[in-house]
Amino acid sequence: MEDDCMVPCANPQFLRTLPETDLNYLSLAAAEEDVGPLRALPRSLKVLAEDILWRLPLEEARRELDALRGEAGERQISFAPGRALLQDFLGVALMTDLVSIRDTIAGEGGDPRRLDPVIPVDFVVDHSLAVQHCASAAALVLNRQVEMERNRERFAFIKWCQSAFGNFRVIPPGRGIMHQVNLEWLSHVVRVQDGCARPDTMIGTDSHTTMVNALGILGWGVGGIEAEAAMLGLPLEFSPPRVVGIQLTGAMRQGATATDLVLHITEMLRRLGVVGAFVEFYGDGISALSLADRATIANMSPEYGATCTYFPIDEATLSYLRMTGREEGHLRLIRAYAKAQGLWHDDQPEFAERHFFDLSEVAPSMAGPERPEQRVALKDVPRSFQDRLARLGIAGQADHGAVAIAAITSCTNTANPVLMMTAGLLARNAAQRGLEPAPWVKTSLAPGSRVVTDYLDAAGLTPHLEALGFHTVGYGCTTCNGNSGPLLLELATRIEEEGLATVAVLSGNRNFEGRIHPSIKAAYLASPPLVIAAALAGNISVDLATEPLATDSAGILVYLRDIWPDPAEVADLVARHVTAELFKASYAAGMETTEDWEALPSPSGDRFPWDRDSLFIQPSGFAAMSPAYGQASDLVDLRPLLSLKDGITTDHISPNAAIRADSPAGRWLTERGTPPNRLGNYGLRRGNPDICARGMFDNPLLENEFFDGERGNLARIDDFSGSVWEVAQQQAQLGRGLVVLAGHNYGAGSSRDWAAKGLRTLGVVAVLAGSFERIHRSNLIGMGVLPLVFIEGATRFDLGLQESRPLSIHVPDEGLSPRVRLEARAGEQHVPLRLDAHSEAEVSLLLEGGLLPMIRRRFTGPVDLRD
């Protein structure tokens, strides 16, 4: 992979010949005499060090490397990723931002093509597929037809971007999930630039971009706003990361899966507190994990809060790359570079913090009922659901807990051949006993790439999965990102008429409240074989560990242990059918187009012809917005819009889920002629700011503490109550600014920048929280919204606020600065706060109104703040 679009080496004196190749590389060992020790750094920091030395003049590089080692106080470091990976939910909104700035350039007489990515960008259309049809041989074709028809405007816009922007490749719908395609096909581990071997690095507009860390590639998820900056050549700036080393020991017990392992690790690391940290695995136990197992762990980094989860390069890495069809010559290059640069798994880095994890302690588990870190042993799952009902105040019928959705979905687990073969064999064993899922369960199989179908077909397991209703519904995120489609009619009717509390069981990575489907009350993450087991049991109240799943055709009770596959048979099928030849053949079919994509009409030219009546794609005005804070001193006469508990996620703030007909967005769409059954979900409407703004906090399970336990999209200020959107609009008419109050870990989950964009649209100037999740904090700053943290033991409750009581934020006379102490005042209550901005650059963004106005100014001249 020759990469010519990047900057030349700023410090060629450190270039050395890479052994056994005709290439050079920037040697960290050679640089140590001039810049200080580097060889003992954690491997992830070595990748950052190489990037710093490649880009920055020596003196500037020295200062950043001092910071990287923790020797320079609170100085920031920078990182210029080598490529970007976009998905269509965030990618469409991102591109409307850039296209709108291009319009401004053209309107001022400039060349709109000045604004173009300077690094390679892959745009994978994987988030649009919904499970409208399931449990039939026709489901795959029918869902694809629905996807193309309902997303025609969005896809035409994406296809136009493909022709209008340079360095921009589109992987069309139906080709797989971005992270699995990245792992199996896009990633090179080592790239070649100007005759030099360099590490493959990246960012992605999806928090699970970290899956690629399993290959020893440094990358993580960012919001669309940060991604725009990186695409345009602006390095990311951040505080030197805390690196947490996790030593693996022991080996997994029979019956435990990679899914069970990652749920244990998620529980452990969320308890330890690794938000914003780099996690690195090391130790002899790594050799016991396949690359696919490592990918399952790395994928769920955002679920435990880590920026990334880095694994060293070793023989397992090369074996996986060989299995997925990479060329032997490139594998030799990877080995040579990793060994020369200290990225190979044969030395012991120095970590500031170390912890241990014993693989032998992993036991079969699920996670739920509402968060990924809520790991539950199988025997305790029924009790966890009863506790959930108690928290929701639901009592009554014995049928509560019916499994409404059983979905084998998501790259987290479908990228793992052992898990998928285990699921296929369990399905075979169940079908041979005459078992079937309960009739109310909506079953689906959505692999992350077509390779999965190919090896399941080759192993003869597809017919058995289909016998249980697990037909392939498409190649995309589906249920994992909320595109679960309608529930089966009979169960949906019972939910509506009887208040039946149902659950979803899925092999995904997230189960936040309201995410999977707005009508279900709980969701559990599980391995693919356990998803099938839950479908057979039909109710989450069944203890899968000890109770029978069902009765077979001979009237004999069947337990999970009776149909669990023999690990030796699983290993045999993987060895025989998951091969390099299969991967090469699957990807040789083409990734950059399909017949449907070729047939899709799209505009041409340098400027996009906006349709002002479109309900999907509209221009973005964020780059021209005035600052929420600006150069003012105190912020006064603010009103609290919401008071929220700990762990509020982006699925609470800006849902991707189905748009309900009685919501503000649903009413707005139906008033414009959209039938209620065609409202779709918020993710598909990310290119239309009017809809997304009305969808803010539209989660039926949201709990605004001002409403004493009542749940839903509710707000009230003074005597006016309604949805969050309606109350915010009323306050805007009165000229009042708004704040949101919250507990710890506000903004967990997705890299969804609309969770910050929407706050600006509502008129929110600040969020006051116990703490913020990493990506959302960056997105708030990128949109010019003040992230304020309660300090000195204070909480939102110390303000003694009611929803109508005015609030002010006192700013020191010298103004804002990184981590400056502020004060919230409500009557006689004065509560200390800290501005959660980490650098002068971040403070500048807050003062300028965010990153988009800065980008606009960079390409068009000063922003007129009177716009």
Steps between C-alpha positions, in 0.01 A plus 500: 500500500686808377370820660606824332249743650669548837762748622869416446718393790599799715796317657671294228811470717317225689423292192668161488488203264231253604665158529419247228334766281596774257304756704592750768316565825512769766689324777395588854820338627706731278309804626551430871835677525336824384151477653532280807394142580233341282566125496325430832183685404178301466462389140205729430707800609784390272261539208416853618871574545573394141224727372630796704856455375384455141296824493654752737832688494741360756454760774123482483516121487719498813238699690218267399705190577578642844125535548443147370734370772322708764790743539334823383211577731170542320639559152293350216624261234386468139419210270443495125326174404591342170144432387135544597208258507143633487160338538186640348309611812774743605655520156199659332482775763876550475488536124208747512726715720784487246274544198340805663843654563584427135189698405629793704838481324329498161268783605806713574645428157739226608556149375288260710751223432746678730320322781593138441626213719878478519499147644327193354137475607290183481126555536324172582122498461412249771259672742195530273386138488189426707350159576168558328483135389633197683472123539464433128725423206384824337599722794843593361366621166192669646697692763747616237215623282347691793840645591564630149150638456472676838852644489503613139559868585770422755677259270486743206670760722769250606556396139535865399760547776689205356540686169537853638771442765850365458653232724145378560394139441152363565427141600132475400222333698501124516877458523536467877549684828777760503707351783490144370585618148778710652638198684468257209584720202581869546774484762867465406664523847806652331478747212767634267551875462780658297702180511456467876310243705257668737229374737143485371304749716144625477193661650139404439161662548383206705607428855569134417778595260721360777436149367801557275726530807505118503730515195743734675356799311452814707163659441185601682158652456441874477199717437424619151629847583847375599499268201441794267805674643717189466383442143604856414848452645457653846666277763297392799616656827451337838658445838764226516301185572523297815595148389358212703677167455291185535700180540319189385569173676359150482276357229127493427294210633298279270155646437610862542502716187665820382172679571506381860859622521428851375201534733724412796764747384240773445370449853851510646628803309185706551540431873870597491425821312684529169297777336728683258791261561691282257477134604778261394496125542820312565622178658519133411122469495485699176635200311192305610272746318437487129501826308121475469470473880720808538280684250191418706670657804632805315164564336335568836753761617232772517283278717765511772594859415850454358621708208655189349601144592833420344643152439860428399584352162598133515469173311123493559476837324687369198298176500176698487628724222609191309160335557321810369699495178778753552814442294806332651732780392298750698497271803881495490497881496270510804723259691815697416348835595338379823823340621717798406266759656422310821138420415551121498387298800843414633585777744347644816383863482487717809147590610410758758213276609469121477218257566457127454230289342481122535343346190405188694243701699281565195160332519195503268322832545271763359505875560192699581230599543599853395879541484792300357696501826214329686644151459274230638576130540243293312334379818445860615350638179136434603549685828662795321189540287272487803710775658460702181122466515505616862700811405249576226207443733361215288317212661253240392490231239721195478574560131720799577847427366387360167789511253377737230827514304776241466763646268837362395637835397795739519864478402585453869422131477427412136865578415596205719489169307507286815192675637314472170588134449393430858166669430456303179574169670268579790228576246569166330478313828178679596339444161588132513308477827200670340533822700371834372503854637189617680254637241511857634879533460628709210816320386768637269858448386693803371868413447762773488634376167405263219787274602293376794227378266761334282659296778166410661385380158823306449461334840141401421360694795283759324199267458500427874507868591216563258302211648493706822407822321850648495500586131749758380318835489788702357855618561482801729464611860120443520379425853825604667450866405123502549395393149312199637188570295145424615429237764286202406140620491349281772763597755489867400125495560543350846760762588263775390182362656623310806820684590706184453865559594724332244873466436750478218798264500769589249864431423575872482703742705236735643170458679428851626146595595281553196777417253401160362127569467285766671238244606722261693593547864837324519777368279773245560830454320597139440714278280343380172431148637333645809284721279367181340451340841298801618282477189433134574413574863277791397517683832788658690363351822638160394832422667699386197766347723278254688147497357375330182474713188211301354363153436620314192290311246521188717369682806840510671615813682797661326760698693763736363771251588329241280542703182821694574756412229819304558791750485701251293232500230491880504878516458489247217239695305690827546824341382338343193270778386634838620785532252697759307352369177150561633582857611667581170208362301246689708675836475590444134129534424549874544459745786463837328178452310188286457239480227260702716767764564590526132134545409443774760471844336699776667587863424825618345711813528705668771197628695215289632152601376311518830130413490339734752205261533716200589426340835838325504772737374523871573786752525681532831510841665725411793813659353327840502355485853599763753683378812286373788739669742711740297695765687238557769582492869233336713217298351180619663126428504549140391238231552559128559334306219560155649648339809633153420647206689839329461585316179294704255589372153489650155199272443321702768621833362466454125346160426553300184185301568168498318318833471169470682198656331403697812848652548588855389701360208224254411236773496725728293552224243135394479399864453721492190344190356707215643280197584538379861641166381772680301640727769812286529752574773702800606822355364364509146402866545839626624532711186194708597562733797129579544420138579803427714443810712144388566631156590720619784437299820216313326558178691189348664713372790670834575453611860502877556543534876272804503210258433529269803551166326282560196682397183504632147576809293391748767601850606339784693605858574272741683145408405589363158548126456542278198771317313861611538484658154180692576624636832835599349323688221283685750808602699676616183210733431555647846870547425619263773799270486471144625715251689483126552582351841630144524684243707815308414599360158271734309510426126603133515484291188502616142725753328174662384577870462131586469481447876703823517366668186148452628581674827615809309179488298295486821680804641702311762815695588647262761472151642572467873589139580685281746724384214497461122578213268794577270343533156198697616717747691698562181179536301363759745815708463490448124152656503587781742297363794670537839570164672502581872587246770384521861803503731586489871232238563218712359215355293201633309288455811701765686346765276162426656348561161149474377443521128390865512768642728755726327863396492815696422857392433767732636819528293821654643597846376786353297251288304515137399816291512568126510345339809414840648288505815151643447196525722133420448265723695132441571366737761713455811655180369854531360642178354858458368561384144799434275506568128583162346712650222852361492691753289506857376398364160183355650424827678543682168247267342249581774553872449467471122185289508661166422708322240274553199518883511878462528511275192276741313726792588809304397362447151288812446634777722358641826161379615245779527365439849191702409387216268 
